[in-house]
Amino acid sequence: MTEKVLLIDDETDFLEIMSERMKAREIDVTTASSAKEALKQVEHESYDAIILDLQMPEIDGLETLKILKSKNPDLQIILLTGHATVEKGVEAMKLGAMDLMEKPADLKVLTEKIKKAHAKKMILVEKHTEEKIRHILGAKAW
């Protein structure tokens, strides 16, 4: 099964190069060049992983992470940054990020993280489905 990823970065050259490299690895990639654009896309689509740049104009990566997690706590979000600090990494993890990677990202490592995010999403979907089935069965007086 192909992993579905949303790649968010304000650097359009980076978006183009990374999306081409991911597509070559048979990853279904959608891109967004701003947090606002990404937030609209997440409203209408489901992704196995969201790869989010930490430093962007208007809404930075940490604020975007907060918004995304408040809307859907199950989202698997990997932050990318060219300016990693321990403090930012700790804050990102506390806010629910799956991981934080430095740019330039090693595509092999990033692909493995995407596969883990996909697996975790599948487990969460299965868990939610089981809960719904239990609820339906519990509500029926058979």
N, CA, C and O of each residue as an XYZ file, in Angstrom:
568
protein
N       0.840     -1.177      0.000
C       0.000      0.000      0.000
C       0.889      1.247      0.000
O       1.896      1.309      0.706
N       0.500      2.226     -0.798
C       1.261      3.461     -0.912
C       0.954      4.390      0.252
O      -0.206      4.594      0.611
N       1.999      4.947      0.831
C       1.833      5.913      1.907
C       1.408      7.252      1.322
O       1.912      7.666      0.278
N       0.492      7.919      1.985
C      -0.008      9.217      1.541
C       0.533     10.287      2.484
O       0.294     10.241      3.690
N       1.265     11.253      1.922
C       1.993     12.241      2.717
C       1.632     13.657      2.276
O       1.444     13.934      1.091
N       1.541     14.543      3.265
C       1.420     15.972      3.002
C       2.741     16.613      3.406
O       3.147     16.529      4.565
N       3.407     17.248      2.458
C       4.699     17.906      2.684
C       4.474     19.418      2.693
O       4.012     19.998      1.710
N       4.811     20.046      3.827
C       4.553     21.477      4.006
C       5.871     22.218      4.220
O       6.602     21.946      5.173
N       6.163     23.158      3.319
C       7.379     23.961      3.431
C       7.201     25.220      2.598
O       6.612     25.164      1.518
N       7.698     26.352      3.077
C       7.565     27.598      2.332
C       8.600     27.724      1.215
O       8.491     28.621      0.379
N       9.596     26.846      1.186
C      10.613     26.861      0.132
C      10.145     25.977     -1.021
O      10.192     24.750     -0.927
N       9.689     26.605     -2.116
C       9.105     25.846     -3.221
C      10.114     24.915     -3.899
O       9.742     23.831     -4.348
N      11.376     25.320     -3.978
C      12.393     24.439     -4.569
C      12.521     23.160     -3.745
O      12.614     22.064     -4.298
N      12.526     23.306     -2.436
C      12.609     22.149     -1.538
C      11.395     21.243     -1.740
O      11.535     20.022     -1.816
N      10.208     21.839     -1.827
C       8.984     21.060     -2.042
C       9.073     20.237     -3.324
O       8.761     19.046     -3.331
N       9.498     20.879     -4.400
C       9.578     20.194     -5.687
C      10.573     19.033     -5.652
O      10.261     17.929     -6.099
N      11.751     19.283     -5.129
C      12.789     18.251     -5.091
C      12.369     17.090     -4.194
O      12.469     15.929     -4.592
N      11.900     17.399     -2.988
C      11.509     16.335     -2.057
C      10.315     15.542     -2.574
O      10.281     14.320     -2.436
N       9.336     16.219     -3.168
C       8.170     15.496     -3.664
C       8.557     14.579     -4.821
O       8.048     13.462     -4.915
N       9.451     15.032     -5.705
C       9.926     14.179     -6.796
C      10.655     12.952     -6.250
O      10.442     11.836     -6.723
N      11.513     13.165     -5.255
C      12.270     12.052     -4.674
C      11.342     11.067     -3.951
O      11.567      9.857     -3.995
N      10.307     11.580     -3.291
C       9.360     10.703     -2.603
C       8.513      9.923     -3.612
O       8.263      8.731     -3.435
N       8.077     10.606     -4.668
C       7.278      9.936     -5.707
C       8.093      8.826     -6.362
O       7.543      7.786     -6.723
N       9.393      9.036     -6.518
C      10.263      8.002     -7.083
C      10.304      6.759     -6.179
O      10.603      5.657     -6.639
N      10.001      6.951     -4.900
C       9.940      5.845     -3.931
C       8.497      5.368     -3.736
O       8.179      4.669     -2.774
N       7.632      5.767     -4.683
C       6.227      5.356     -4.707
C       5.441      5.828     -3.477
O       4.573      5.117     -2.972
N       5.760      7.032     -3.009
C       5.000      7.664     -1.938
C       4.078      8.685     -2.605
O       4.519      9.476     -3.438
N       2.805      8.664     -2.237
C       1.821      9.602     -2.767
C       1.971     10.920     -2.007
O       1.603     11.004     -0.835
N       2.512     11.951     -2.668
C       2.842     13.214     -2.008
C       1.964     14.355     -2.502
O       1.784     14.552     -3.704
N       1.424     15.100     -1.546
C       0.736     16.352     -1.814
C       1.579     17.425     -1.131
O       2.117     17.201     -0.046
N       1.694     18.588     -1.766
C       2.506     19.648     -1.174
C       1.657     20.869     -0.830
O       0.601     21.109     -1.415
N       2.160     21.625      0.139
C       1.567     22.900      0.519
C       2.713     23.851      0.824
O       3.664     23.484      1.514
N       2.624     25.081      0.307
C       3.716     26.029      0.508
C       3.456     26.984      1.673
O       4.232     27.910      1.907
N       2.355     26.753      2.406
C       2.076     27.556      3.595
C       1.240     26.738      4.565
O       0.596     25.760      4.186
N       1.264     27.155      5.812
C       0.466     26.465      6.824
C      -1.022     26.621      6.528
O      -1.790     25.673      6.692
N      -1.432     27.809      6.095
C      -2.852     28.044      5.783
C      -3.338     27.095      4.693
O      -4.421     26.519      4.800
N      -2.542     26.936      3.658
C      -2.888     26.020      2.562
C      -2.980     24.581      3.093
O      -3.898     23.842      2.741
N      -2.036     24.202      3.926
C      -2.011     22.844      4.482
C      -3.229     22.574      5.361
O      -3.821     21.497      5.294
N      -3.599     23.555      6.184
C      -4.752     23.382      7.065
C      -6.024     23.158      6.257
O      -6.883     22.379      6.669
N      -6.159     23.826      5.116
C      -7.310     23.612      4.235
C      -7.284     22.195      3.659
O      -8.321     21.536      3.587
N      -6.103     21.728      3.251
C      -5.994     20.398      2.656
C      -6.330     19.310      3.667
O      -6.970     18.319      3.317
N      -5.907     19.483      4.913
C      -6.150     18.479      5.952
C      -7.646     18.376      6.267
O      -8.121     17.334      6.718
N      -8.384     19.469      6.024
C      -9.837     19.442      6.249
C     -10.528     18.470      5.292
O     -11.559     17.887      5.627
N      -9.951     18.301      4.094
C     -10.615     17.525      3.041
C      -9.943     16.193      2.711
O     -10.526     15.369      2.006
N      -8.757     15.977      3.198
C      -8.009     14.755      2.874
C      -7.448     14.113      4.128
O      -7.282     14.764      5.159
N      -7.160     12.828      4.023
C      -6.527     12.087      5.115
C      -5.111     11.707      4.666
O      -4.894     11.302      3.524
N      -4.166     11.845      5.578
C      -2.766     11.548      5.257
C      -2.197     10.571      6.272
O      -2.572     10.582      7.444
N      -1.285      9.724      5.804
C      -0.591      8.800      6.708
C       0.435      9.554      7.543
O       0.667      9.231      8.708
N       1.045     10.566      6.926
C       2.052     11.375      7.628
C       2.005     12.799      7.085
O       1.714     13.033      5.912
N       2.299     13.736      7.973
C       2.435     15.135      7.582
C       3.861     15.539      7.926
O       4.308     15.404      9.065
N       4.563     16.037      6.916
C       5.939     16.476      7.112
C       5.913     18.003      7.049
O       5.555     18.598      6.033
N       6.299     18.609      8.155
C       6.065     20.030      8.374
C       7.361     20.760      8.691
O       8.104     20.370      9.591
N       7.624     21.834      7.935
C       8.787     22.676      8.205
C       8.547     23.459      9.491
O       7.456     23.983      9.714
N       9.558     23.534     10.321
C       9.435     24.223     11.607
C       9.372     25.736     11.452
O       8.610     26.401     12.154
N      10.176     26.290     10.527
C      10.227     27.746     10.384
C       9.578     28.173      9.079
O      10.108     27.944      7.991
N       8.404     28.806      9.219
C       7.677     29.319      8.058
C       7.116     30.692      8.413
O       6.891     30.989      9.586
N       6.890     31.530      7.398
C       6.274     32.835      7.674
C       4.801     32.657      8.055
O       4.238     31.576      7.883
N       4.203     33.684      8.554
C       2.805     33.712      9.000
C       2.567     32.791     10.185
O       2.486     33.255     11.322
N       2.453     31.487      9.935
C       2.211     30.519     11.012
C       3.393     29.552     11.020
O       3.620     28.846     10.037
N       4.149     29.512     12.122
C       5.320     28.626     12.150
C       4.903     27.167     12.380
O       3.733     26.870     12.622
N       5.876     26.279     12.300
C       5.616     24.856     12.422
C       5.017     24.431     13.749
O       4.137     23.572     13.779
N       5.482     25.022     14.858
C       4.940     24.639     16.167
C       3.481     25.054     16.308
O       2.666     24.303     16.843
N       3.157     26.246     15.831
C       1.761     26.704     15.891
C       0.876     25.841     14.979
O      -0.244     25.483     15.343
N       1.394     25.516     13.801
C       0.657     24.642     12.880
C       0.452     23.267     13.505
O      -0.624     22.680     13.393
N       1.483     22.759     14.159
C       1.383     21.477     14.863
C       0.258     21.525     15.903
O      -0.554     20.604     15.990
N       0.218     22.603     16.688
C      -0.838     22.754     17.705
C      -2.227     22.727     17.066
O      -3.129     22.046     17.554
N      -2.390     23.467     15.980
C      -3.691     23.539     15.306
C      -4.086     22.170     14.758
O      -5.217     21.721     14.943
N      -3.142     21.511     14.080
C      -3.426     20.197     13.498
C      -3.806     19.182     14.574
O      -4.772     18.435     14.420
N      -3.040     19.162     15.663
C      -3.293     18.200     16.737
C      -4.610     18.489     17.457
O      -5.284     17.567     17.918
N      -4.981     19.788     17.556
C      -6.253     20.119     18.205
C      -7.430     19.632     17.362
O      -8.477     19.274     17.901
N      -7.258     19.618     16.043
C      -8.319     19.145     15.151
C      -8.351     17.629     15.059
O      -9.419     17.026     14.948
N      -7.160     17.011     15.107
C      -7.083     15.554     15.008
C      -5.832     15.066     15.750
O      -4.734     15.085     15.193
N      -5.996     14.629     17.005
C      -4.845     14.198     17.800
C      -4.120     12.966     17.243
O      -2.987     12.684     17.633
N      -4.772     12.237     16.334
C      -4.161     11.026     15.781
C      -3.216     11.293     14.609
O      -2.561     10.367     14.131
N      -3.133     12.538     14.137
C      -2.253     12.842     13.005
C      -0.805     12.526     13.353
O      -0.343     12.803     14.461
N      -0.104     11.949     12.399
C       1.311     11.610     12.558
C       2.126     12.708     11.879
O       2.174     12.789     10.651
N       2.767     13.552     12.688
C       3.456     14.726     12.164
C       4.949     14.647     12.449
O       5.381     14.451     13.585
N       5.724     14.806     11.375
C       7.188     14.827     11.459
C       7.624     16.251     11.121
O       7.291     16.775     10.059
N       8.364     16.864     12.025
C       8.853     18.225     11.784
C      10.240     18.184     11.156
O      11.081     17.361     11.517
N      10.458     19.092     10.205
C      11.774     19.257      9.578
C      12.268     20.659      9.892
O      11.498     21.619      9.878
N      13.551     20.767     10.174
C      14.099     22.097     10.432
C      15.571     22.185     10.032
O      16.334     21.224     10.127
N      15.922     23.358      9.592
C      17.325     23.655      9.328
C      17.959     24.314     10.532
O      19.158     24.593     10.538
N      17.148     24.565     11.563
C      17.610     25.285     12.749
C      17.169     24.558     14.017
O      16.484     25.133     14.863
N      17.560     23.310     14.142
C      17.100     22.506     15.280
C      17.746     22.967     16.580
O      18.942     23.252     16.640
N      16.921     23.030     17.613
C      17.430     23.262     18.950
C      16.785     22.213     19.847
O      15.711     21.697     19.541
N      17.432     21.911     20.925
C      16.894     20.931     21.862
C      15.540     21.410     22.390
O      14.601     20.624     22.516
N      15.449     22.714     22.698
C      14.209     23.274     23.236
C      13.048     23.091     22.258
O      11.957     22.678     22.651
N      13.290     23.401     20.978
C      12.239     23.261     19.957
C      11.846     21.798     19.805
O      10.665     21.477     19.665
N      12.828     20.921     19.832
C      12.552     19.494     19.722
C      11.698     18.985     20.869
O      10.740     18.242     20.659
N      12.049     19.387     22.078
C      11.290     18.978     23.265
C       9.871     19.538     23.187
O       8.905     18.828     23.466
N       9.747     20.807     22.810
C       8.424     21.425     22.703
C       7.577     20.712     21.647
O       6.391     20.462     21.863
N       8.189     20.387     20.505
C       7.467     19.693     19.434
C       6.956     18.334     19.906
O       5.822     17.959     19.607
N       7.782     17.603     20.635
C       7.376     16.280     21.127
C       6.260     16.415     22.162
O       5.335     15.604     22.184
N       6.343     17.432     23.013
C       5.279     17.654     24.001
C       3.958     17.989     23.315
O       2.887     17.639     23.811
N       4.040     18.668     22.174
C       2.832     19.037     21.432
C       2.286     17.886     20.597
O       1.216     18.003     19.999
N       3.020     16.771     20.555
C       2.508     15.592     19.858
C       3.176     15.238     18.552
O       2.680     14.383     17.819
N       4.305     15.882     18.238
C       5.023     15.510     17.018
C       5.551     14.087     17.145
O       5.961     13.659     18.223
N       5.534     13.372     16.049
C       6.060     12.019     16.027
C       7.590     12.052     16.076
O       8.226     11.208     16.709
N       8.170     13.054     15.386
C       9.626     13.145     15.312
C      10.040     14.526     14.830
O       9.217     15.298     14.337
N      11.328     14.828     14.978
C      11.921     16.069     14.499
C      13.214     15.691     13.789
O      14.074     15.021     14.362
N      13.348     16.125     12.532
C      14.546     15.819     11.752
C      15.173     17.114     11.248
O      14.486     18.101     10.986
N      16.499     17.081     11.120
C      17.202     18.246     10.589
C      17.267     18.181      9.073
O      17.377     17.108      8.480
N      17.197     19.378      8.452
C      17.409     19.493      7.014
C      18.906     19.572      6.761
O      19.605     20.134      7.604
N      19.435     19.070      5.702
C      18.701     18.311      4.698
C      18.371     16.920      5.243
O      19.222     16.251      5.829
N      17.139     16.506      5.043
C      16.679     15.233      5.584
C      17.239     14.075      4.761
O      17.244     14.106      3.531
N      17.705     13.063      5.468
C      18.126     11.824      4.834
C      16.851     11.129      4.369
O      16.038     10.709      5.193
N      16.672     11.007      3.051
C      15.419     10.480      2.509
C      15.156      9.035      2.926
O      14.004      8.637      3.097
N      16.213      8.257      3.087
C      16.033      6.873      3.534
C      15.447      6.848      4.952
O      14.515      6.093      5.229
N      15.992      7.671      5.838
C      15.500      7.749      7.217
C      14.080      8.315      7.228
O      13.214      7.815      7.947
N      13.844      9.355      6.435
C      12.515      9.957      6.374
C      11.490      8.951      5.851
O      10.377      8.877      6.371
N      11.852      8.188      4.841
C      10.946      7.165      4.301
C      10.595      6.138      5.366
O       9.443      5.716      5.460
N      11.566      5.731      6.166
C      11.294      4.781      7.259
C      10.331      5.397      8.272
O       9.437      4.712      8.767
N      10.500      6.663      8.579
C       9.600      7.342      9.528
C       8.187      7.437      8.947
O       7.203      7.306      9.676
N       8.089      7.665      7.637
C       6.786      7.706      6.972
C       6.112      6.339      7.055
O       4.910      6.252      7.305
N       6.879      5.279      6.848
C       6.318      3.922      6.943
C       5.831      3.632      8.370
O       4.788      3.006      8.556
N       6.586      4.088      9.369
C       6.156      3.916     10.761
C       4.882      4.707     11.035
O       3.982      4.224     11.721
N       4.808      5.922     10.500
C       3.607      6.750     10.676
C       2.406      6.062     10.046
O       1.317      6.055     10.619
N       2.607      5.483      8.864
C       1.523      4.772      8.178
C       1.050      3.585      9.020
O      -0.151      3.369      9.180
N       1.992      2.828      9.550
C       1.636      1.667     10.379
C       0.877      2.110     11.630
O      -0.113      1.488     12.016
N       1.345      3.188     12.261
C       0.678      3.683     13.459
C      -0.730      4.168     13.131
O      -1.662      3.938     13.901
N      -0.887      4.840     11.986
C      -2.212      5.309     11.580
C      -3.142      4.123     11.372
O      -4.303      4.171     11.777
N      -2.649      3.065     10.750
C      -3.486      1.886     10.502
C      -3.949      1.268     11.822
O      -5.096      0.835     11.939
N      -3.071      1.229     12.799
C      -3.436      0.686     14.116
C      -4.517      1.566     14.754
O      -5.483      1.054     15.318
N      -4.353      2.878     14.664
C      -5.346      3.801     15.229
C      -6.698      3.676     14.524
O      -7.743      3.708     15.175
N      -6.681      3.533     13.203
C      -7.927      3.373     12.447
C      -8.620      2.083     12.870
O      -9.834      2.057     13.073
N      -7.841      1.018     13.001
C      -8.399     -0.263     13.428
C      -9.003     -0.151     14.834
O     -10.084     -0.679     15.093
N      -8.306      0.529     15.726
C      -8.797      0.706     17.097
C     -10.115      1.489     17.105
O     -11.056      1.115     17.804
N     -10.178      2.568     16.331
C     -11.397      3.378     16.269
C     -12.556      2.568     15.663
O     -13.700      2.689     16.100
N     -12.250      1.755     14.667
C     -13.278      0.916     14.044
C     -13.816     -0.103     15.038
O     -15.026     -0.319     15.113
N     -12.933     -0.728     15.796
C     -13.366     -1.685     16.823
C     -14.252     -1.003     17.864
O     -15.259     -1.570     18.289
N     -13.880      0.216     18.278
C     -14.687      0.961     19.251
C     -16.080      1.256     18.699
O     -17.073      1.145     19.419
N     -16.153      1.635     17.418
C     -17.447      1.913     16.795
C     -18.301      0.645     16.734
O     -19.502      0.688     17.002
N     -17.684     -0.475     16.384
C     -18.415     -1.743     16.309
C     -18.933     -2.125     17.690
O     -20.088     -2.529     17.825
N     -18.095     -2.002     18.716
C     -18.539     -2.302     20.089
C     -19.713     -1.415     20.485
O     -20.674     -1.887     21.094
N     -19.638     -0.145     20.143
C     -20.704      0.787     20.465
C     -22.015      0.388     19.756
O     -23.085      0.384     20.364
N     -21.907      0.060     18.482
C     -23.100     -0.351     17.723
C     -23.693     -1.619     18.303
O     -24.902     -1.712     18.515
N     -22.833     -2.597     18.559
C     -23.324     -3.862     19.120
C     -23.912     -3.681     20.519
O     -24.888     -4.341     20.876
N     -23.316     -2.788     21.309
C     -23.813     -2.521     22.652
C     -25.150     -1.785     22.644
O     -25.953     -1.930     23.567
N     -25.382     -0.994     21.596
C     -26.620     -0.227     21.502
C     -27.782     -1.081     21.004
O     -28.942     -0.726     21.214
N     -27.490     -2.186     20.355
C     -28.544     -3.072     19.842
C     -28.976     -4.045     20.930
O     -28.142     -4.601     21.645
N     -30.254     -4.239     21.047
C     -30.787     -5.197     22.037
C     -31.092     -6.511     21.330
O     -32.253     -6.845     21.095
N     -30.052     -7.243     20.998
C     -30.235     -8.514     20.299
C     -30.403     -9.592     21.284
O     -30.572    -10.752     20.908
